[in-house]
Amino acid sequence: MTEGLGSALAQARQAAGDRDVQISGGADTVRQFGDAGLLDELQIHLAPRVLGSGVRLFDGVSPGLGLEPTRVVDFPQVTHLTYRITSS
């Protein structure tokens, strides 16, 4: 993604046709698309491992962000959380 969010999203939409577009990435990617109001849903795959350092997903997020839980799938080593974005 060297030409910015808009270009990346346009390319993904063109490739997807009438299917959904999924964006994978870490906290910085999620924040950029979220700040631009381009997320409908958020999936978090939580694996409790201590990796050292990282970026907090919700640091600096608008207090008006609404997350409605829609699905939880848990396994011994990972929990998959899905939220619908209700406001930004």
Jmol script that loads the backbone (N, CA, C; Angstrom):
load data "model"
ATOM      1  N   MET A   1       0.860  -1.174   0.000  1.00  0.00           N
ATOM      2  CA  MET A   1       0.000   0.000   0.000  1.00  0.00           C
ATOM      3  C   MET A   1       0.899   1.229   0.000  1.00  0.00           C
ATOM      4  N   THR A   2       1.323   1.637  -1.176  1.00  0.00           N
ATOM      5  CA  THR A   2       2.240   2.775  -1.259  1.00  0.00           C
ATOM      6  C   THR A   2       1.569   4.059  -1.720  1.00  0.00           C
ATOM      7  N   GLU A   3       0.345   3.972  -2.234  1.00  0.00           N
ATOM      8  CA  GLU A   3      -0.331   5.153  -2.764  1.00  0.00           C
ATOM      9  C   GLU A   3      -1.457   5.647  -1.864  1.00  0.00           C
ATOM     10  N   GLY A   4      -1.542   5.138  -0.650  1.00  0.00           N
ATOM     11  CA  GLY A   4      -2.547   5.608   0.285  1.00  0.00           C
ATOM     12  C   GLY A   4      -3.760   4.712   0.390  1.00  0.00           C
ATOM     13  N   LEU A   5      -4.587   5.014   1.399  1.00  0.00           N
ATOM     14  CA  LEU A   5      -5.769   4.203   1.685  1.00  0.00           C
ATOM     15  C   LEU A   5      -6.769   4.184   0.538  1.00  0.00           C
ATOM     16  N   GLY A   6      -7.034   5.342  -0.022  1.00  0.00           N
ATOM     17  CA  GLY A   6      -8.028   5.436  -1.078  1.00  0.00           C
ATOM     18  C   GLY A   6      -7.675   4.569  -2.269  1.00  0.00           C
ATOM     19  N   SER A   7      -6.429   4.615  -2.686  1.00  0.00           N
ATOM     20  CA  SER A   7      -5.971   3.812  -3.815  1.00  0.00           C
ATOM     21  C   SER A   7      -6.039   2.323  -3.494  1.00  0.00           C
ATOM     22  N   ALA A   8      -5.590   1.950  -2.300  1.00  0.00           N
ATOM     23  CA  ALA A   8      -5.613   0.541  -1.898  1.00  0.00           C
ATOM     24  C   ALA A   8      -7.042   0.014  -1.859  1.00  0.00           C
ATOM     25  N   LEU A   9      -7.953   0.807  -1.311  1.00  0.00           N
ATOM     26  CA  LEU A   9      -9.346   0.378  -1.227  1.00  0.00           C
ATOM     27  C   LEU A   9      -9.984   0.286  -2.619  1.00  0.00           C
ATOM     28  N   ALA A  10      -9.694   1.238  -3.487  1.00  0.00           N
ATOM     29  CA  ALA A  10     -10.238   1.204  -4.844  1.00  0.00           C
ATOM     30  C   ALA A  10      -9.753  -0.037  -5.590  1.00  0.00           C
ATOM     31  N   GLN A  11      -8.492  -0.364  -5.440  1.00  0.00           N
ATOM     32  CA  GLN A  11      -7.948  -1.560  -6.090  1.00  0.00           C
ATOM     33  C   GLN A  11      -8.588  -2.830  -5.530  1.00  0.00           C
ATOM     34  N   ALA A  12      -8.766  -2.865  -4.216  1.00  0.00           N
ATOM     35  CA  ALA A  12      -9.385  -4.037  -3.590  1.00  0.00           C
ATOM     36  C   ALA A  12     -10.831  -4.191  -4.021  1.00  0.00           C
ATOM     37  N   ARG A  13     -11.563  -3.084  -4.080  1.00  0.00           N
ATOM     38  CA  ARG A  13     -12.971  -3.142  -4.522  1.00  0.00           C
ATOM     39  C   ARG A  13     -13.081  -3.599  -5.967  1.00  0.00           C
ATOM     40  N   GLN A  14     -12.170  -3.122  -6.818  1.00  0.00           N
ATOM     41  CA  GLN A  14     -12.193  -3.533  -8.217  1.00  0.00           C
ATOM     42  C   GLN A  14     -11.913  -5.027  -8.332  1.00  0.00           C
ATOM     43  N   ALA A  15     -10.944  -5.516  -7.581  1.00  0.00           N
ATOM     44  CA  ALA A  15     -10.603  -6.938  -7.627  1.00  0.00           C
ATOM     45  C   ALA A  15     -11.723  -7.805  -7.048  1.00  0.00           C
ATOM     46  N   ALA A  16     -12.441  -7.284  -6.042  1.00  0.00           N
ATOM     47  CA  ALA A  16     -13.484  -8.059  -5.366  1.00  0.00           C
ATOM     48  C   ALA A  16     -14.794  -8.103  -6.149  1.00  0.00           C
ATOM     49  N   GLY A  17     -14.986  -7.144  -7.027  1.00  0.00           N
ATOM     50  CA  GLY A  17     -16.266  -7.091  -7.739  1.00  0.00           C
ATOM     51  C   GLY A  17     -17.388  -6.796  -6.767  1.00  0.00           C
ATOM     52  N   ASP A  18     -18.408  -7.670  -6.703  1.00  0.00           N
ATOM     53  CA  ASP A  18     -19.533  -7.434  -5.792  1.00  0.00           C
ATOM     54  C   ASP A  18     -19.370  -8.164  -4.462  1.00  0.00           C
ATOM     55  N   ARG A  19     -18.205  -8.722  -4.224  1.00  0.00           N
ATOM     56  CA  ARG A  19     -17.939  -9.409  -2.943  1.00  0.00           C
ATOM     57  C   ARG A  19     -17.397  -8.422  -1.920  1.00  0.00           C
ATOM     58  N   ASP A  20     -17.389  -8.857  -0.654  1.00  0.00           N
ATOM     59  CA  ASP A  20     -16.853  -8.037   0.427  1.00  0.00           C
ATOM     60  C   ASP A  20     -15.346  -7.865   0.276  1.00  0.00           C
ATOM     61  N   VAL A  21     -14.844  -6.741   0.777  1.00  0.00           N
ATOM     62  CA  VAL A  21     -13.408  -6.481   0.819  1.00  0.00           C
ATOM     63  C   VAL A  21     -12.960  -6.636   2.261  1.00  0.00           C
ATOM     64  N   GLN A  22     -11.905  -7.398   2.463  1.00  0.00           N
ATOM     65  CA  GLN A  22     -11.325  -7.571   3.792  1.00  0.00           C
ATOM     66  C   GLN A  22      -9.937  -6.956   3.808  1.00  0.00           C
ATOM     67  N   ILE A  23      -9.636  -6.265   4.890  1.00  0.00           N
ATOM     68  CA  ILE A  23      -8.334  -5.632   5.051  1.00  0.00           C
ATOM     69  C   ILE A  23      -7.645  -6.298   6.234  1.00  0.00           C
ATOM     70  N   SER A  24      -6.462  -6.810   6.004  1.00  0.00           N
ATOM     71  CA  SER A  24      -5.703  -7.449   7.076  1.00  0.00           C
ATOM     72  C   SER A  24      -4.549  -6.549   7.465  1.00  0.00           C
ATOM     73  N   GLY A  25      -4.248  -6.555   8.727  1.00  0.00           N
ATOM     74  CA  GLY A  25      -3.115  -5.756   9.173  1.00  0.00           C
ATOM     75  C   GLY A  25      -3.111  -5.622  10.673  1.00  0.00           C
ATOM     76  N   GLY A  26      -2.174  -4.885  11.127  1.00  0.00           N
ATOM     77  CA  GLY A  26      -2.033  -4.642  12.555  1.00  0.00           C
ATOM     78  C   GLY A  26      -2.795  -3.409  12.995  1.00  0.00           C
ATOM     79  N   ALA A  27      -2.490  -2.972  14.197  1.00  0.00           N
ATOM     80  CA  ALA A  27      -3.213  -1.853  14.796  1.00  0.00           C
ATOM     81  C   ALA A  27      -3.119  -0.585  13.959  1.00  0.00           C
ATOM     82  N   ASP A  28      -1.961  -0.285  13.378  1.00  0.00           N
ATOM     83  CA  ASP A  28      -1.818   0.937  12.589  1.00  0.00           C
ATOM     84  C   ASP A  28      -2.736   0.917  11.360  1.00  0.00           C
ATOM     85  N   THR A  29      -2.810  -0.212  10.683  1.00  0.00           N
ATOM     86  CA  THR A  29      -3.678  -0.333   9.510  1.00  0.00           C
ATOM     87  C   THR A  29      -5.138  -0.184   9.898  1.00  0.00           C
ATOM     88  N   VAL A  30      -5.535  -0.871  10.965  1.00  0.00           N
ATOM     89  CA  VAL A  30      -6.925  -0.789  11.436  1.00  0.00           C
ATOM     90  C   VAL A  30      -7.275   0.641  11.812  1.00  0.00           C
ATOM     91  N   ARG A  31      -6.383   1.320  12.515  1.00  0.00           N
ATOM     92  CA  ARG A  31      -6.639   2.708  12.911  1.00  0.00           C
ATOM     93  C   ARG A  31      -6.810   3.617  11.702  1.00  0.00           C
ATOM     94  N   GLN A  32      -5.946   3.465  10.698  1.00  0.00           N
ATOM     95  CA  GLN A  32      -6.026   4.328   9.519  1.00  0.00           C
ATOM     96  C   GLN A  32      -7.369   4.160   8.809  1.00  0.00           C
ATOM     97  N   PHE A  33      -7.786   2.929   8.584  1.00  0.00           N
ATOM     98  CA  PHE A  33      -9.063   2.700   7.910  1.00  0.00           C
ATOM     99  C   PHE A  33     -10.234   3.111   8.814  1.00  0.00           C
ATOM    100  N   GLY A  34     -10.107   2.885  10.104  1.00  0.00           N
ATOM    101  CA  GLY A  34     -11.150   3.301  11.042  1.00  0.00           C
ATOM    102  C   GLY A  34     -11.292   4.806  11.104  1.00  0.00           C
ATOM    103  N   ASP A  35     -10.160   5.517  11.194  1.00  0.00           N
ATOM    104  CA  ASP A  35     -10.196   6.981  11.234  1.00  0.00           C
ATOM    105  C   ASP A  35     -10.805   7.566   9.966  1.00  0.00           C
ATOM    106  N   ALA A  36     -10.635   6.860   8.852  1.00  0.00           N
ATOM    107  CA  ALA A  36     -11.199   7.328   7.580  1.00  0.00           C
ATOM    108  C   ALA A  36     -12.661   6.921   7.424  1.00  0.00           C
ATOM    109  N   GLY A  37     -13.218   6.221   8.416  1.00  0.00           N
ATOM    110  CA  GLY A  37     -14.614   5.801   8.360  1.00  0.00           C
ATOM    111  C   GLY A  37     -14.864   4.699   7.343  1.00  0.00           C
ATOM    112  N   LEU A  38     -13.865   3.858   7.096  1.00  0.00           N
ATOM    113  CA  LEU A  38     -13.959   2.844   6.051  1.00  0.00           C
ATOM    114  C   LEU A  38     -14.155   1.430   6.574  1.00  0.00           C
ATOM    115  N   LEU A  39     -14.481   1.287   7.853  1.00  0.00           N
ATOM    116  CA  LEU A  39     -14.705  -0.041   8.418  1.00  0.00           C
ATOM    117  C   LEU A  39     -16.178  -0.251   8.745  1.00  0.00           C
ATOM    118  N   ASP A  40     -16.706  -1.404   8.346  1.00  0.00           N
ATOM    119  CA  ASP A  40     -18.064  -1.808   8.715  1.00  0.00           C
ATOM    120  C   ASP A  40     -18.024  -2.809   9.859  1.00  0.00           C
ATOM    121  N   GLU A  41     -16.947  -3.575   9.892  1.00  0.00           N
ATOM    122  CA  GLU A  41     -16.825  -4.684  10.835  1.00  0.00           C
ATOM    123  C   GLU A  41     -15.364  -4.805  11.250  1.00  0.00           C
ATOM    124  N   LEU A  42     -15.169  -5.266  12.469  1.00  0.00           N
ATOM    125  CA  LEU A  42     -13.811  -5.465  12.992  1.00  0.00           C
ATOM    126  C   LEU A  42     -13.708  -6.879  13.526  1.00  0.00           C
ATOM    127  N   GLN A  43     -12.722  -7.619  13.047  1.00  0.00           N
ATOM    128  CA  GLN A  43     -12.452  -8.957  13.565  1.00  0.00           C
ATOM    129  C   GLN A  43     -11.116  -8.932  14.284  1.00  0.00           C
ATOM    130  N   ILE A  44     -11.131  -9.397  15.516  1.00  0.00           N
ATOM    131  CA  ILE A  44      -9.908  -9.469  16.318  1.00  0.00           C
ATOM    132  C   ILE A  44      -9.641 -10.936  16.614  1.00  0.00           C
ATOM    133  N   HIS A  45      -8.440 -11.360  16.338  1.00  0.00           N
ATOM    134  CA  HIS A  45      -8.022 -12.734  16.620  1.00  0.00           C
ATOM    135  C   HIS A  45      -7.050 -12.646  17.797  1.00  0.00           C
ATOM    136  N   LEU A  46      -7.520 -13.034  18.954  1.00  0.00           N
ATOM    137  CA  LEU A  46      -6.790 -12.849  20.201  1.00  0.00           C
ATOM    138  C   LEU A  46      -6.099 -14.140  20.618  1.00  0.00           C
ATOM    139  N   ALA A  47      -4.780 -14.100  20.606  1.00  0.00           N
ATOM    140  CA  ALA A  47      -3.971 -15.236  21.055  1.00  0.00           C
ATOM    141  C   ALA A  47      -3.098 -14.727  22.196  1.00  0.00           C
ATOM    142  N   PRO A  48      -3.317 -15.222  23.391  1.00  0.00           N
ATOM    143  CA  PRO A  48      -2.608 -14.680  24.565  1.00  0.00           C
ATOM    144  C   PRO A  48      -1.128 -15.076  24.590  1.00  0.00           C
ATOM    145  N   ARG A  49      -0.338 -14.340  23.870  1.00  0.00           N
ATOM    146  CA  ARG A  49       1.107 -14.540  23.849  1.00  0.00           C
ATOM    147  C   ARG A  49       1.777 -13.222  24.189  1.00  0.00           C
ATOM    148  N   VAL A  50       2.815 -13.276  24.964  1.00  0.00           N
ATOM    149  CA  VAL A  50       3.579 -12.081  25.286  1.00  0.00           C
ATOM    150  C   VAL A  50       4.694 -11.969  24.255  1.00  0.00           C
ATOM    151  N   LEU A  51       4.611 -10.951  23.408  1.00  0.00           N
ATOM    152  CA  LEU A  51       5.568 -10.792  22.321  1.00  0.00           C
ATOM    153  C   LEU A  51       6.574  -9.677  22.570  1.00  0.00           C
ATOM    154  N   GLY A  52       6.452  -9.005  23.655  1.00  0.00           N
ATOM    155  CA  GLY A  52       7.375  -7.904  23.939  1.00  0.00           C
ATOM    156  C   GLY A  52       6.656  -6.581  23.884  1.00  0.00           C
ATOM    157  N   SER A  53       6.726  -5.913  22.743  1.00  0.00           N
ATOM    158  CA  SER A  53       6.071  -4.611  22.627  1.00  0.00           C
ATOM    159  C   SER A  53       5.148  -4.618  21.422  1.00  0.00           C
ATOM    160  N   GLY A  54       4.397  -3.564  21.298  1.00  0.00           N
ATOM    161  CA  GLY A  54       3.477  -3.471  20.179  1.00  0.00           C
ATOM    162  C   GLY A  54       2.699  -2.178  20.243  1.00  0.00           C
ATOM    163  N   VAL A  55       1.690  -2.075  19.423  1.00  0.00           N
ATOM    164  CA  VAL A  55       0.845  -0.890  19.356  1.00  0.00           C
ATOM    165  C   VAL A  55      -0.528  -1.271  19.880  1.00  0.00           C
ATOM    166  N   ARG A  56      -1.066  -0.452  20.765  1.00  0.00           N
ATOM    167  CA  ARG A  56      -2.396  -0.714  21.310  1.00  0.00           C
ATOM    168  C   ARG A  56      -3.451  -0.348  20.270  1.00  0.00           C
ATOM    169  N   LEU A  57      -4.350  -1.270  20.026  1.00  0.00           N
ATOM    170  CA  LEU A  57      -5.347  -1.099  18.978  1.00  0.00           C
ATOM    171  C   LEU A  57      -6.264   0.096  19.215  1.00  0.00           C
ATOM    172  N   PHE A  58      -6.684   0.330  20.441  1.00  0.00           N
ATOM    173  CA  PHE A  58      -7.693   1.349  20.698  1.00  0.00           C
ATOM    174  C   PHE A  58      -7.133   2.647  21.270  1.00  0.00           C
ATOM    175  N   ASP A  59      -5.810   2.811  21.344  1.00  0.00           N
ATOM    176  CA  ASP A  59      -5.242   4.091  21.781  1.00  0.00           C
ATOM    177  C   ASP A  59      -5.608   5.183  20.781  1.00  0.00           C
ATOM    178  N   GLY A  60      -6.139   6.287  21.268  1.00  0.00           N
ATOM    179  CA  GLY A  60      -6.461   7.415  20.405  1.00  0.00           C
ATOM    180  C   GLY A  60      -7.729   7.268  19.589  1.00  0.00           C
ATOM    181  N   VAL A  61      -8.493   6.208  19.815  1.00  0.00           N
ATOM    182  CA  VAL A  61      -9.738   6.007  19.072  1.00  0.00           C
ATOM    183  C   VAL A  61     -10.803   6.949  19.622  1.00  0.00           C
ATOM    184  N   SER A  62     -11.643   7.439  18.737  1.00  0.00           N
ATOM    185  CA  SER A  62     -12.720   8.348  19.132  1.00  0.00           C
ATOM    186  C   SER A  62     -13.582   7.727  20.220  1.00  0.00           C
ATOM    187  N   PRO A  63     -13.909   8.504  21.264  1.00  0.00           N
ATOM    188  CA  PRO A  63     -14.792   7.977  22.311  1.00  0.00           C
ATOM    189  C   PRO A  63     -16.178   7.624  21.786  1.00  0.00           C
ATOM    190  N   GLY A  64     -16.534   8.133  20.602  1.00  0.00           N
ATOM    191  CA  GLY A  64     -17.836   7.844  20.020  1.00  0.00           C
ATOM    192  C   GLY A  64     -17.891   6.542  19.236  1.00  0.00           C
ATOM    193  N   LEU A  65     -16.766   5.832  19.167  1.00  0.00           N
ATOM    194  CA  LEU A  65     -16.743   4.579  18.425  1.00  0.00           C
ATOM    195  C   LEU A  65     -17.665   3.572  19.096  1.00  0.00           C
ATOM    196  N   GLY A  66     -18.568   3.007  18.317  1.00  0.00           N
ATOM    197  CA  GLY A  66     -19.467   1.991  18.845  1.00  0.00           C
ATOM    198  C   GLY A  66     -19.115   0.637  18.269  1.00  0.00           C
ATOM    199  N   LEU A  67     -18.991  -0.346  19.130  1.00  0.00           N
ATOM    200  CA  LEU A  67     -18.685  -1.708  18.715  1.00  0.00           C
ATOM    201  C   LEU A  67     -19.777  -2.620  19.254  1.00  0.00           C
ATOM    202  N   GLU A  68     -20.501  -3.264  18.343  1.00  0.00           N
ATOM    203  CA  GLU A  68     -21.552  -4.200  18.736  1.00  0.00           C
ATOM    204  C   GLU A  68     -21.034  -5.621  18.485  1.00  0.00           C
ATOM    205  N   PRO A  69     -20.883  -6.423  19.546  1.00  0.00           N
ATOM    206  CA  PRO A  69     -20.398  -7.789  19.334  1.00  0.00           C
ATOM    207  C   PRO A  69     -21.404  -8.598  18.522  1.00  0.00           C
ATOM    208  N   THR A  70     -20.908  -9.285  17.496  1.00  0.00           N
ATOM    209  CA  THR A  70     -21.792 -10.097  16.662  1.00  0.00           C
ATOM    210  C   THR A  70     -21.415 -11.567  16.666  1.00  0.00           C
ATOM    211  N   ARG A  71     -20.173 -11.869  17.036  1.00  0.00           N
ATOM    212  CA  ARG A  71     -19.756 -13.269  17.015  1.00  0.00           C
ATOM    213  C   ARG A  71     -18.516 -13.469  17.884  1.00  0.00           C
ATOM    214  N   VAL A  72     -18.505 -14.578  18.609  1.00  0.00           N
ATOM    215  CA  VAL A  72     -17.329 -14.992  19.383  1.00  0.00           C
ATOM    216  C   VAL A  72     -17.123 -16.473  19.133  1.00  0.00           C
ATOM    217  N   VAL A  73     -15.923 -16.831  18.723  1.00  0.00           N
ATOM    218  CA  VAL A  73     -15.562 -18.231  18.544  1.00  0.00           C
ATOM    219  C   VAL A  73     -14.297 -18.451  19.360  1.00  0.00           C
ATOM    220  N   ASP A  74     -14.379 -19.362  20.320  1.00  0.00           N
ATOM    221  CA  ASP A  74     -13.199 -19.562  21.167  1.00  0.00           C
ATOM    222  C   ASP A  74     -12.665 -20.985  21.058  1.00  0.00           C
ATOM    223  N   PHE A  75     -11.363 -21.056  21.115  1.00  0.00           N
ATOM    224  CA  PHE A  75     -10.614 -22.293  21.116  1.00  0.00           C
ATOM    225  C   PHE A  75      -9.583 -22.181  22.238  1.00  0.00           C
ATOM    226  N   PRO A  76      -8.950 -23.262  22.636  1.00  0.00           N
ATOM    227  CA  PRO A  76      -7.978 -23.169  23.731  1.00  0.00           C
ATOM    228  C   PRO A  76      -6.845 -22.167  23.493  1.00  0.00           C
ATOM    229  N   GLN A  77      -6.405 -21.989  22.250  1.00  0.00           N
ATOM    230  CA  GLN A  77      -5.251 -21.122  21.993  1.00  0.00           C
ATOM    231  C   GLN A  77      -5.580 -19.768  21.359  1.00  0.00           C
ATOM    232  N   VAL A  78      -6.842 -19.573  20.941  1.00  0.00           N
ATOM    233  CA  VAL A  78      -7.200 -18.319  20.284  1.00  0.00           C
ATOM    234  C   VAL A  78      -8.703 -18.065  20.446  1.00  0.00           C
ATOM    235  N   THR A  79      -9.054 -16.784  20.510  1.00  0.00           N
ATOM    236  CA  THR A  79     -10.460 -16.380  20.511  1.00  0.00           C
ATOM    237  C   THR A  79     -10.663 -15.401  19.365  1.00  0.00           C
ATOM    238  N   HIS A  80     -11.679 -15.653  18.561  1.00  0.00           N
ATOM    239  CA  HIS A  80     -12.003 -14.793  17.424  1.00  0.00           C
ATOM    240  C   HIS A  80     -13.210 -13.932  17.819  1.00  0.00           C
ATOM    241  N   LEU A  81     -13.037 -12.618  17.784  1.00  0.00           N
ATOM    242  CA  LEU A  81     -14.080 -11.673  18.173  1.00  0.00           C
ATOM    243  C   LEU A  81     -14.489 -10.868  16.946  1.00  0.00           C
ATOM    244  N   THR A  82     -15.783 -10.755  16.700  1.00  0.00           N
ATOM    245  CA  THR A  82     -16.267  -9.945  15.577  1.00  0.00           C
ATOM    246  C   THR A  82     -17.218  -8.885  16.114  1.00  0.00           C
ATOM    247  N   TYR A  83     -16.989  -7.646  15.666  1.00  0.00           N
ATOM    248  CA  TYR A  83     -17.804  -6.502  16.077  1.00  0.00           C
ATOM    249  C   TYR A  83     -18.311  -5.769  14.846  1.00  0.00           C
ATOM    250  N   ARG A  84     -19.534  -5.303  14.908  1.00  0.00           N
ATOM    251  CA  ARG A  84     -20.069  -4.398  13.886  1.00  0.00           C
ATOM    252  C   ARG A  84     -19.787  -2.983  14.366  1.00  0.00           C
ATOM    253  N   ILE A  85     -19.294  -2.146  13.478  1.00  0.00           N
ATOM    254  CA  ILE A  85     -19.028  -0.740  13.819  1.00  0.00           C
ATOM    255  C   ILE A  85     -20.377  -0.003  13.771  1.00  0.00           C
ATOM    256  N   THR A  86     -20.756   0.599  14.891  1.00  0.00           N
ATOM    257  CA  THR A  86     -22.066   1.254  14.951  1.00  0.00           C
ATOM    258  C   THR A  86     -21.974   2.768  14.874  1.00  0.00           C
ATOM    259  N   SER A  87     -20.812   3.343  15.108  1.00  0.00           N
ATOM    260  CA  SER A  87     -20.640   4.794  14.992  1.00  0.00           C
ATOM    261  C   SER A  87     -19.141   5.091  14.972  1.00  0.00           C
ATOM    262  N   SER A  88     -18.825   6.318  14.630  1.00  0.00           N
ATOM    263  CA  SER A  88     -17.410   6.707  14.638  1.00  0.00           C
ATOM    264  C   SER A  88     -17.267   8.166  15.003  1.00  0.00           C
TER     265      SER A  88
END
end "model"
wireframe off; spacefill off
backbone 0.3
color backbone group
